[in-house]
Amino acid sequence: MQTILGAGGGIGIPLAKELKKYTSQIRLVGRNPKKVNDTDELFPLDVNNLSEIDKVIAGSEVVYLVIGFEYKLSVWQKFWPPFMQAVIDSCKTHNAKLVFFDNVYMYAKSAIPHMTESSPMQAPSKKGEVRKQLVDMIMNEVEKGNLTALIARAADFYGPDNKNSALSIMVADNFMKGKKAQAFGNLDKLHTYTYTPDAAKATAILGNTEDAYNQIWHVPTTKEKLTNRQWIQLIADELKVEPKIQAVPKWMLHLIGLFVPVMREFPEMLYQYEEDYFLDSSKFEKRFGIAATSPKEGIKNLINQLKA
């Protein structure tokens, strides 16, 4: 049995498809889980009821933690640590391996232009502090020999089944409505993005590879060094529109947040858009011989899904 905690999201859905290659026993756990494969086992979960965690993990060989709490600092601080502790405790109780799908928020500012698995963890933001706390909780148990786990880490991501990415909300959606793309930070700094189907495929591979455990992996992320302006151009080309851009200063993010709540949480993360941002996934690529989908193909698939 392989269990996905957070089965309905942008990673959970393609992950369920990928896991079918390894097992027919897949348990999907979420607020309102829906089958991805015919044989999927569904477990509704109220994240406020931590006593249910043990039930949904019982019988699992591998647990994939890909849940996405509301993108809000106060929610992360309140819910993430106790939720992670409950998951760790249950995995230890049932001898289940843990795969945690993570982001790069805990990396030091100095690491952002070229992030590797060994980059220093000195979180520059409050959200980053929460993510570092979660990583420490896992790896402390691994180091003590109490838990078998790995961390699969992605850059900012985009792709089908993920309509909440900055590229979708601020660029593609706006172009499709006849509006200008909105962008913040320095448009001419490099910015890598992870394509969600690539992330899901890599996470499934890692979860089913014995010697991948007890370490950190960056999932395949494009090596093509494109600026945010060039990503916007790719989207405009695919939609056959003029790449008009409205620069969004920090104060305007708060205004946009009145209509798009998730944008209220972006200001403290702006540092990631004001300098080059590159996630190095060569460790995974060398070990498994799998590279990332090209930006052009990924954007084409994203737009096709948004039009559907």
KOLNU-700368 format. One line per 2 residues: number of its first residue (from 1); for each residue y, z, x of C-alpha. Coordinates in pm, whole numbers, padded with zeros to 5 digits. Layout:
! residues N
NUM) Y:Z:X | ... $
END
This chain:
! residues 308
1) 00000:00000:00000 | 00343:-00097:00131 $
3) 00640:00052:-00052 | 00999:-00071:-00074 $
5) 01263:00191:-00155 | 01557:-00010:-00289 $
7) 01356:-00304:-00416 | 01622:-00481:-00621 $
9) 01886:-00555:-00358 | 01977:-00838:-00126 $
11) 01714:-00731:00128 | 01458:-00576:-00108 $
13) 01392:-00894:-00307 | 01324:-01128:-00013 $
15) 01135:-00847:00163 | 00893:-00822:-00131 $
17) 00832:-01197:-00101 | 00763:-01168:00271 $
19) 00528:-00869:00240 | 00300:-01078:00018 $
21) 00185:-01244:00343 | 00045:-00910:00460 $
23) -00079:-00728:00150 | -00130:-00763:-00224 $
25) -00051:-00394:-00269 | 00327:-00371:-00288 $
27) 00512:-00092:-00464 | 00869:-00162:-00570 $
29) 01087:00143:-00613 | 01436:00134:-00758 $
31) 01656:00226:-01050 | 01516:-00055:-01261 $
33) 01259:-00242:-01050 | 01138:-00586:-01152 $
35) 00835:-00769:-01025 | 00884:-01019:-00746 $
37) 00512:-01089:-00704 | 00258:-01080:-00987 $
39) 00067:-00787:-00836 | 00369:-00566:-00762 $
41) 00350:-00204:-00876 | 00677:-00078:-01026 $
43) 00814:00275:-00985 | 01153:00361:-01139 $
45) 01342:00618:-00931 | 01647:00831:-01002 $
47) 01797:00894:-00658 | 01947:01216:-00789 $
49) 01597:01355:-00839 | 01467:01405:-00485 $
51) 01148:01565:-00615 | 01036:01216:-00720 $
53) 01041:01084:-00363 | 00707:01239:-00279 $
55) 00541:01071:-00577 | 00663:00721:-00494 $
57) 00562:00751:-00127 | 00218:00905:-00186 $
59) -00056:00657:-00092 | 00176:00434:00113 $
61) 00084:00306:00456 | 00434:00173:00527 $
63) 00761:00267:00358 | 01060:00032:00386 $
65) 01390:00208:00325 | 01636:-00066:00228 $
67) 01821:00117:-00048 | 02195:00061:-00074 $
69) 02394:00350:-00210 | 02735:00269:-00358 $
71) 02962:00152:-00077 | 03181:00459:-00090 $
73) 03225:00723:00180 | 03202:01023:-00052 $
75) 02878:00887:-00200 | 02728:00824:00142 $
77) 02816:01174:00263 | 02673:01338:-00046 $
79) 02356:01136:-00104 | 02237:00978:00220 $
81) 02140:01281:00434 | 01936:01466:00168 $
83) 01775:01141:00055 | 01677:01054:00412 $
85) 01539:01404:00468 | 01326:01377:00155 $
87) 01191:01038:00269 | 01112:01167:00618 $
89) 00939:01476:00483 | 00728:01269:00243 $
91) 00634:01017:00512 | 00519:01304:00734 $
93) 00322:01461:00448 | 00143:01136:00357 $
95) 00116:00998:00712 | 00320:00692:00615 $
97) 00511:00484:00868 | 00884:00444:00804 $
99) 01091:00127:00847 | 01464:00189:00805 $
101) 01690:-00111:00751 | 02018:-00019:00917 $
103) 02363:-00157:01003 | 02584:-00139:01315 $
105) 02842:00115:01202 | 02732:00380:01451 $
107) 02797:00166:01759 | 03099:00248:01973 $
109) 03405:00024:01943 | 03352:-00086:02302 $
111) 03008:-00223:02208 | 03120:-00443:01918 $
113) 03181:-00762:02127 | 02816:-00755:02241 $
115) 02584:-00515:02061 | 02232:-00453:02189 $
117) 01971:-00196:02089 | 02085:00024:02377 $
119) 02458:00014:02294 | 02620:00361:02280 $
121) 02633:00531:01943 | 02985:00669:01912 $
123) 03077:00599:01551 | 03444:00491:01514 $
125) 03447:00554:01137 | 03342:00817:00884 $
127) 03084:00578:00740 | 02957:00522:01091 $
129) 02915:00896:01137 | 02689:00905:00832 $
131) 02479:00618:00967 | 02447:00786:01308 $
133) 02333:01105:01137 | 02055:00912:00961 $
135) 01941:00747:01284 | 01936:01084:01461 $
137) 01729:01236:01181 | 01465:00966:01220 $
139) 01453:00942:01597 | 01444:01320:01646 $
141) 01123:01330:01442 | 00986:01031:01634 $
143) 01058:01198:01968 | 00878:01513:01852 $
145) 00575:01306:01757 | 00606:01403:01392 $
147) 00687:01058:01254 | 00603:00694:01324 $
149) 00912:00490:01247 | 01130:00199:01351 $
151) 01485:00090:01280 | 01563:-00272:01194 $
153) 01933:-00334:01237 | 02147:-00620:01106 $
155) 02505:-00737:01143 | 02722:-00802:00837 $
157) 02499:-01014:00621 | 02516:-01296:00372 $
159) 02270:-01506:00175 | 02095:-01558:-00158 $
161) 02040:-01243:-00369 | 02337:-01083:-00194 $
163) 02658:-01142:-00387 | 02842:-00842:-00242 $
165) 02899:-00976:00109 | 03253:-01039:00228 $
167) 03173:-01410:00267 | 03066:-01427:-00098 $
169) 03336:-01210:-00255 | 03639:-01312:-00053 $
171) 03558:-01669:00043 | 03295:-01854:-00161 $
173) 03381:-01695:-00497 | 03752:-01762:-00448 $
175) 03701:-02124:-00344 | 03479:-02180:-00647 $
177) 03759:-02046:-00869 | 04013:-02278:-00711 $
179) 04176:-01995:-00516 | 04243:-01938:-00147 $
181) 03988:-01758:00065 | 04095:-01404:00151 $
183) 04035:-01278:00500 | 04135:-00978:00705 $
185) 04156:-00900:01073 | 04192:-01165:01342 $
187) 04050:-01490:01204 | 04006:-01633:01550 $
189) 03779:-01359:01682 | 03405:-01426:01692 $
191) 03197:-01275:01413 | 02821:-01302:01375 $
193) 02647:-01267:01040 | 02282:-01203:00958 $
195) 02118:-01427:00698 | 01933:-01204:00449 $
197) 01607:-01407:00432 | 01590:-01386:00814 $
199) 01646:-01011:00797 | 01373:-00968:00535 $
201) 01122:-01179:00726 | 01187:-00986:01047 $
203) 01163:-00650:00871 | 00825:-00745:00725 $
205) 00700:-00860:01065 | 00814:-00539:01232 $
207) 00658:-00322:00964 | 00324:-00493:01020 $
209) 00329:-00487:01401 | 00182:-00168:01548 $
211) 00361:-00182:01883 | 00701:-00239:01717 $
213) 00724:00122:01604 | 00920:00410:01755 $
215) 01204:00187:01869 | 01510:-00001:01744 $
217) 01524:-00375:01677 | 01805:-00614:01596 $
219) 01682:-00867:01340 | 01746:-01237:01412 $
221) 02117:-01309:01395 | 02284:-01637:01473 $
223) 02361:-01702:01839 | 02620:-01962:01746 $
225) 02948:-01796:01832 | 03168:-01882:01537 $
227) 03499:-01726:01445 | 03567:-01605:01093 $
229) 03792:-01907:01050 | 03497:-02133:01136 $
231) 03270:-01952:00888 | 03533:-02011:00620 $
233) 03548:-02377:00721 | 03168:-02406:00678 $
235) 03195:-02270:00324 | 03487:-02501:00242 $
237) 03296:-02801:00378 | 02992:-02717:00166 $
239) 03207:-02680:-00145 | 03414:-02985:-00048 $
241) 03743:-02799:-00082 | 04041:-02751:00146 $
243) 03999:-02435:00357 | 04312:-02258:00244 $
245) 04326:-01897:00360 | 04531:-01598:00252 $
247) 04553:-01336:00526 | 04500:-00990:00379 $
249) 04689:-00707:00552 | 04549:-00356:00537 $
251) 04781:-00245:00257 | 04668:-00533:00039 $
253) 04304:-00423:00060 | 04400:-00115:-00140 $
255) 04562:-00338:-00402 | 04260:-00568:-00422 $
257) 04050:-00254:-00457 | 04204:-00194:-00799 $
259) 04011:-00499:-00920 | 03722:-00508:-00668 $
261) 03636:-00140:-00602 | 03421:-00210:-00297 $
263) 03731:-00337:-00115 | 03886:00011:-00120 $
265) 03628:00107:00140 | 03705:-00170:00388 $
267) 04019:-00045:00566 | 03838:00195:00801 $
269) 03602:-00087:00898 | 03877:-00332:00993 $
271) 03822:-00268:01363 | 03511:-00488:01334 $
273) 03732:-00785:01241 | 04005:-00733:01497 $
275) 03793:-00812:01802 | 03488:-01022:01882 $
277) 03177:-00900:01697 | 02842:-01018:01828 $
279) 02496:-00879:01751 | 02242:-00970:02020 $
281) 01894:-01013:01869 | 01727:-01157:02179 $
283) 01481:-00864:02199 | 01323:-00966:01868 $
285) 01343:-01338:01941 | 01166:-01299:02277 $
287) 00894:-01074:02133 | 00820:-01280:01820 $
289) 00951:-01627:01901 | 01161:-01645:01584 $
291) 01528:-01742:01584 | 01792:-01710:01314 $
293) 01871:-01972:01051 | 02168:-02184:01154 $
295) 02502:-02093:00993 | 02530:-02440:00836 $
297) 02189:-02413:00667 | 02247:-02052:00564 $
299) 02583:-02132:00404 | 02432:-02432:00224 $
301) 02162:-02209:00073 | 02418:-01945:-00023 $
303) 02639:-02195:-00205 | 02341:-02350:-00385 $
305) 02245:-02004:-00512 | 02600:-01922:-00621 $
307) 02620:-02252:-00813 | 02287:-02196:-00988 $
END
